[in-house]
Amino acid sequence: MAKTEQILKLTPDGELRFRGPFTDVVTAELKLSNPSEKRVCFKVKTTAPKRYCVRPNSGIIEPNQSVSVAVMLQPFDYDPQEKNKHKFMVQTMFAPDGPIESQEQLWKEATPDMLMDSKLKCVFEMPADSSSQAPVVKVKESEDKPPSSKPVKQVQLETSPPTYASIVDSESGKKDEDYQRLQAEIKRLTEDNAKLKESEVRLRKVAISDTVSSLPTSSSGPAPAPQAVPNLPPIVYLIIAFILGLIIGKFIF
């Protein structure tokens, strides 16, 4: 089955040039233009993901719009005799209609017939005044090596197909990660809130049960209320005192 032709226009379209010295970050600009009437999803991959930082490394390009991608090469020890085999691939597909909740999930569900891609090789350049001395040092080093070691290594590298990997340290890549992290955090907080509500209900039941069990109980029913002392008239108290006085007087006399 024939591969779908790339819909985006890449500038530059064949190679990315990085000009040294490479003691600091060197940036190359890649422009992606969408000449179609449909939205296009794009993703930038490279064979050396640890050596580059790409912003944005993925996103959506609206119809007849363009996006500038900054490809940043991290500092490294440049060796002019070492053959550079770094490559980039811009992978694209038409975006579905309607809102897109997760671009990462969209790429996972994409089938091969939906994908388009363009490849670019990386070229390292050194200023003329700084590149003249480097080859001399490298030639002396190469003389000590066995003459057959280099060709064998080159054949092995050229016969193995390049492996492209996504770059995850760009701003666009972090948006999807932050969204998924936020969704997971919301789910966790919701579960914690439900657990707290269950604990609160359980504590209330325990408190009510303890309160009821602490009240005094009787097997014969409710305790009788204390009887009130009758309120007698004063004359009755006088008669009782008079009778008691007579009784006591008889014993005395």
Secondary structure, DSSP 8 states (H G I E B T S, - for coil): -------SEEESSSEEEEES--SS-EEEEEEEE--SSS-EEEEEEES-TTTEEEESSEEEE-TT-EEEEEEEE------TTS----EEEEEEEE--SS--S-HHHHHHH--GGG-EEEEEEEEEE--HHHHSSHHHHHHHHHHTS-TTHHHHHHHHHHHS----EE--SSHHHHHHHHHHHHHHHHHHHHHHHHHHHHHHHHHHHHHHHHHHHTS---TTSS-----------HHHHHHHHHHHHHHHHHHH-
